[in-house]
Amino acid sequence: YFLPFSSCFSSLLLSIVPLWSTLLCMWVLCEAQSDSGRPVIQLRLVGEKRKHYEGRVEVLYNGEWGTVCDDDFSISAAHVVCRELGFVDAESWSPSAKYGRGEGRIWLDNVHCSGSEKSLAHCSSNGFGVSDCKHSEDVGVVCSQKRIPGFKFIRSQANSDQVEDVRIRATYSQRKRIPITEGFLEVKDGGKWRQICSVDWTEMNSRVICGMYGFPGEKRFNTRPYKLLAKRRKKNFWGFSVNCTGNEANLSECKVGQEIELKGNDTCGQGMPVVVSCVPGRAFAPSVSMGFRKAYRVEQPLVRLRGGAMIGEGRVEVLKNGEWGTVCDDNWDMRAATVVCRELGFGSAKEALTGARMGQGIGPVQMNEVDCSGFEKSLTECRFNREALGCSHEEDAAVRCNVPAMGFNKRLRLAGGRNPYEGRVEVLTERNGSLVWGTVCSDSWGTMEAMVVCRQLGLGFASHAFQETYYWQGDSSADAIVMSGVRCSGTELTLDQCLHHGKHILCPKGGGRFSAGVSCTQTAPDLVLSSQVVEQTTYLEDRPMYALQCAHEEHCLASSANQADPTSYRRLLRFSSQIHNNGQSDFRPRAAHHSWVWHECHRHYHSMEVFTHYDLLSLNGTKVAEGHKASFCLEDTHCDEGIQKRYECANFGAQGITVGCWDTYRHDIDCQWVDITDVKPGDYIFQVVINPNYEVAESDYTNNIMKCRARYDGHRIWMYNCHIGENATMSLCLQTSEQKS
C-alpha cells in the first residue's frame, strides 16, 4: 500500500531530525576538542635501542599508555603519527613488535588513515580499547629526521610548553672560530630566541648540550666577561628550567623543570643567562684559519670504528690481548654507544646500530652484553659478559656519533653530474685575497683521494675516481686548476689535509677535460681473505717448465724462468684463497665488459689488471719471491645460507662477489702460487694483499692484507700464525720480539 505524500514527507522529516541533531552534536564536540588545543591522545615512540625518530608507537589515552596493533596499519597512518610527533613525514613502518612488545592496553586496532588527518585519533578504527590483538603485533614507525619548522619538541607531562630549537650563540670574539665551542645557550620558543636562567642549571645539562653538538665533554669558563655582556644585552628568558641526567642524547629527551615567573629584567633572580663551554675532540680543535693540516688520529687506541662512510660512524672494534675484535649487539644501547663516541673524541651517540649494519668484522668477539652507566671514560670500563656464546659477526655492534659542525662540505662541491653524488671536484680556495672556486689536477688522482672528497661532502664512499671529466659541464668560472699533486692516505677529514703542491700548481696535462672527478655511494663492499683456508691448504709442487707455458706468458713465474730449460722444474708454493665480501654492497670490477682482456692461452677474460699480490718476505721485510693473480674470474663460489649467487663467469657472464658470498681460488688453478725455485731454506713471512692498487673502492682497506709465518726446510714448508690486517702486524711484531729475547 502507499502512504499519502504528506505522510511520507512527515515520516522522512522525523527520521532526519534526530540524525541531523546527532551529527551536529558530534561536529560541535569535535570543534570543542580542536578549539581547546588539546588532542584526545598523546603519542610517543619507545623501544629497546630506539632512536628519537623511530620506535614502537604508544598512545596516551585517559591517562594510560598503550600500543597500536599492526592490523590494517599503512604508510599513511605512519605519516599521521610522525607529523603528530613533529616530523615532516614517515620513512617506513614495521609490524610484529620489531621494537619490542609493549605493555598495558592495545588502544587502537584496524586503524585506517588517509594521511591528511591531524591526529591518529581522527583516523577510523575499532574504537579505543577495542582490539583482538596481542602485543606481538605492536606496530612501529621510522620517521624522517627532518622536523616540521616551528614544531615544539621539548615536552613536559606537567605542562604543554616546549621549544622549537637550541643553539650555542658565540660572542663576537668567538664567531670566527671553527667549531663554535662556547657561548650563550639559547632556545627558540614561539619563533623567538630566548635565554635560560642559570640558577638551576647543572653540569649534566651542559654535558648533554656539548654531546649533541659533537663534543665529548664540557669545561669550566671565565664567567666575568659573560656577566658584563649579559648586563648590556636585552634579556628575554624562557619560562622554564631544564633537568638532564647527563645521559640524554639530545636536549629534547630532558625533563622540563619548574616554571619561572617572568617579571621584566629580574626574571633570573641572582643568576644570569646560561653559558655552555665544550671541549672538542683532538681532530676538531678550533682554528681561526680554514686549514686543517693534521689528519685524524684516534686518541684512545683501545677502541676504534671501522666500515663507516661518514666521520664518526662505524663498526665498534676493541683491542684485547694484542688482537682487534668486535662487540656483540646483545643489550647494545645508546649509553654504550655514547661511551664509545665520547671516548673517540666525538659527541653523544645519534644511533646505536645492531645486526652488523656497518658490515661484519673479523677476529674474536671481544665483548658481549655490554652494560654502561654512560659516564665511563672507555668502553673497556663497562661491565660485560666475557663469554660471547652464540654471537657471530652477523651481530656486530656499530655507532653513529654526533660530530661538530666544521663546515667541511662548504669548501668543496661536485659540479656537472647527473645527480648530487657525482661530478667534477671543485675546491674553494683563496687567491689574491679573495675566495674563488677552482678544479683539481687529475695527475695521481685515485680512489683514496675520491674517498676523502665523498667523506668531506657527507656523501659516503667513493665508487669511482675519474681523471677525465669532459662530459661534466661545471661552472666555467671555476675551470682554473687551484690544487695539484694531491695524495691522500684515506684517513684525512678534508682534501686540503692531504699532501698537495700548495700554492705552486704543477699540472702538465692542464685542467679542462683532465680535471678530477668522483662518484659517491652510501654503501661499499669489503673483501676479507680467510687465513684459516690458507693455513690448511698450503703445500709445495715441483712442476716441469714445459707444463707452465701459459702461466709464463702471464708473468706468474720468477724472472729466472725466462732463461730456464724447458725440461727443468719450478718449485711452486701453492695454496687456496677464499675471499669473502663482508661489506654492504657487491664487489664489482671497475672495468666494464667491453674492456675486459681475453687471454687465449687460458681461454678466460681478465676483468681487473691485478686482483691480488702474493709475496714471500724475509723477516726484515725484504721481498724474496712474488706472485700475482689477475682477476680472470670473479664469481660467487659459495654463499651464506639464504643468499642467492648473482655472479658466474661462464659464457662471458657478469663478474663480482655478492655480499655474504665468497670466491674461492683453488690451489690447483694456474698462477695460484708463488714461484720459490730460487729461495733458500729458512724462516719467512708469507703475505697476501687483495685489491692492492685500490682499483675498487671498499669500506675498509685495513683488512685486505694477510700475513703468515712460513718455515721452509728445502723439502717441505709450514704455514702458521696467519692473521688479517693490523692483527697480522701485531702478531708478527710480538713473535719477532720474542725471538730476539
VOLUMNU-495035 format. One record per residue (C-alpha): x, y, z. Coordinates in steps of 0.5 Angstrom, whole numbers, plus 500, padded with zeros to 3 digits. Layout:
# VOLUMNU-495035
XYZ/...
This chain:
# VOLUMNU-495035
500500500/502507499/502513504/500520502/506525500/505529506/505523511/511520507/515527508/513528515/516521517/522523513/523529517/522526523/528521522/532526519/532531525/535526530/540524525/542531524/542533531/547528533/551530527/551537530/553535537/559531534/561537530/560541536/564536540/570536535/570543534/570544542/576539542/580543537/579549540/581547547/588546543/589539547/588533543/585527546/591523545/599524546/604520542/611517544/616513540/619508545/623501545/630498546/636501543/631506540/633513536/629519538/625519531/624511531/621506535/614503538/608507537/605508544/599512546/597516552/589516553/585517559/592518563/594511561/600509556/598503551/600501544/597500537/596494533/599493526/593490523/591495517/596500519/599503513/605508511/599514511/598512518/605513520/605519516/600522521/604519527/610522525/607529524/604529530/610528533/613534530/617530524/616532517/613525515/615518516/620514512/617507514/613503519/614496522/609490524/610485529/613488535/620490532/622495537/620490543/613488546/609494550/605493556/598495558/592496554/592496546/589502545/588502537/586497532/585496525/587504524/585507517/588514516/588518509/595521511/592528512/589527519/592532524/592526530/592519530/585520534/582523528/583516524/578511523/579505528/575500532/575505538/579506544/581499547/577495542/582490540/583483539/591483538/597481542/603485544/607481539/603485534/605492536/607497531/613501530/615507525/621510523/620518522/624523517/630526522/627533519/623536524/617541522/619548522/617551529/615545532/616545539/620539541/622539549/615537552/613536560/608532562/606537567/605543562/605544555/611549554/616547549/622550545/623549538/631549537/637550541/644554539/650556542/651563541/658565541/661572543/663577537/671575539/669567538/665567532/671566527/673560531/671553528/668550531/664554536/665551543/663556548/657562548/651563551/645558551/639560547/632556546/627558540/620559543/615562539/619564534/624568538/631566541/631566549/636565554/635560560/637562567/643560570/640559577/638551577/643550571/648544572/654541569/650535567/645540563/652542560/654535558/648534554/649540550/656539549/654532547/649534542/654539539/659534538/664535544/666530548/665534555/664541558/669545561/670551566/670558563/671565566/664568568/666575569/666577561/659574560/657577566/659584563/656582557/649580560/648587563/649590557/644586553/637586553/634580557/629575554/628569559/625562557/620561563/622554565/629551568/631544565/633538569/638533565/641527568/647527563/646521559/641524554/643524547/639531546/636536550/629534547/630528552/631532558/625534563/623541563/624543571/620548575/616554572/620561572/616567574/617572568/618579571/622584567/630584567/629581574/627574572/633570573/634573581/641572583/643569576/645570569/644567562/647560562/653560558/656553556/663551554/665545551/672541550/673539543/676532541/683533538/681532531/676538531/681543535/678550534/682554529/682561526/684559519/681555515/687550514/687543518/694540517/694534521/690528519/685525524/688520530/684517535/686519542/685512545/688506542/684501546/677502541/676504534/671505529/671501522/667501516/663507517/662512511/662518515/666522520/664519527/661513525/663505524/663498527/666498534/672494535/676493541/684492542/685486547/691482549/694485542/688483538/683487535/676484535/668486535/663488540/656483540/650487540/646484545/644489550/647494546/644501547/645509547/649509553/654504551/655508544/655515547/661512552/665510545/663516542/666521547/672516548/674517541/673525541/666526539/660528542/654523544/651518540/646519535/645512534/647505537/647500531/646493531/646487526/653489523/649495520/657497518/659491516/662485519/668485523/674479523/677476529/674475536/668478539/671481545/665484549/658481550/652484554/656491555/653495561/655502561/653507566/654513561/660516565/666511564/672514560/673508556/668502553/673497557/671500563/664498562/661491565/660486560/660478559/667476557/663470554/661471547/657465547/652465541/655471538/657471531/660477527/653478524/651481531/657486531/655493534/656500531/655507532/654514529/656520533/655527534/660531530/662538531/659543525/666544522/663547515/668542511/662541506/662548504/669548502/668543497/663542491/661537486/659540479/656538473/654531475/647527473/646527481/648530487/653524488/658525482/661531479/668535477/671536484/671544485/675547491/674554495/681557496/684564497/687567491/690575491/686576498/679573496/676566496/675563489/672556486/677552482/679545480/684540482/689537477/688529476/695527476/696522481/688522483/685516485/681512490/684514496/683522494/676521492/674517498/676524502/672528498/666524499/667524506/668531507/662532503/658527507/656523501/659517504/664512500/667513493/665509488/670512482/675517482/676520475/682523471/678526466/671530466/670533460/663530460/661534466/660542465/662545471/662553472/666556467/669561472/672555476/676552471/682554473/687549477/688551484/690545487/695539484/699534487/694531491/696525495/692522501/692516506/685516506/684518514/684525512/678529514/679534508/682534502/687540504/689536510/692531504/699532501/699537495/703542492/700548496/700555492/705552487/701549482/704544477/699540473/703538466/696536463/693542465/686543467/679542463/678535461/683533465/680536472/679531478/672528479/669523483/662519484/660517491/656512494/653510501/655503501/661499499/664492499/669490504/674484502/677479507/681473506/680467510/687466514/685459516/684457509/691459507/694455513/690449512/692448504/699450503/704445500/710445495/709443488/715441483/713442476/716442469/717448466/714446459/707445463/708452465/708456459/701459460/703462467/710464464/706468459/702472464/708473468/707468474/714466475/720469478/725472473/730467473/724462469/726467463/733463462/730456465/731450460/724447458/726441462/727444468/723444474/720450478/718450486/711453487/709455494/701453493/695455497/688456496/685463498/678464500/676472499/669474503/665480502/663482509/661489506/654493505/655492497/657488492/664488490/665489482/671490478/671497476/672496468/666494464/665488460/668491453/674493456/676486459/682483456/682476453/687471454/687466449/692461453/688460459/681462455/679467460/678474461/682479466/677484469/682487473/689488472/691486479/687483484/692480489/699480491/703474493/710476497/715472501/719476505/725476510/724477517/726484516/721485510/725484504/722481498/725475496/719472492/713474489/707472485/700476483/693474481/690478475/682477477/681472471/674470474/671474480/665470482/660467488/663460489/659459495/654464500/652464507/645461508/639465505/643469500/643467492/649467488/649473483/656473479/658467475/664467470/661462465/659465458/662471459/658473465/658478470/663478475/663480482/662478489/656479493/655481500/655475504/659470499/666468497/670467492/675461492/681461488/683453489/690451490/690448483/689454479/695457475/698463478/695461485/702460487/709464489/715461485/720460490/725456486/731461488/729461495/734459500/731455506/730459513/724463516/720468512/713472512/708470507/704476505/697476501/694483499/687484496/686490491/693492492/692498488/685500491/682500484/676498487/673502493/672499500/669501506/676498510/682497507/686495513/683488513/686487506/693484508/694478511/701475514/703469516/710466519/713461514/719456515/722452509/727447510/729446503/724440502/717442506/714448508/710450514/705456514/703458521/700464525/696467520/693474522/689479518/690487518/693490524/693484528/698481523/703486524/702486532/703478532/709479528/712484532/711480538/714474535/720478533/721481540/720474543/725471538/730477540/729476547/
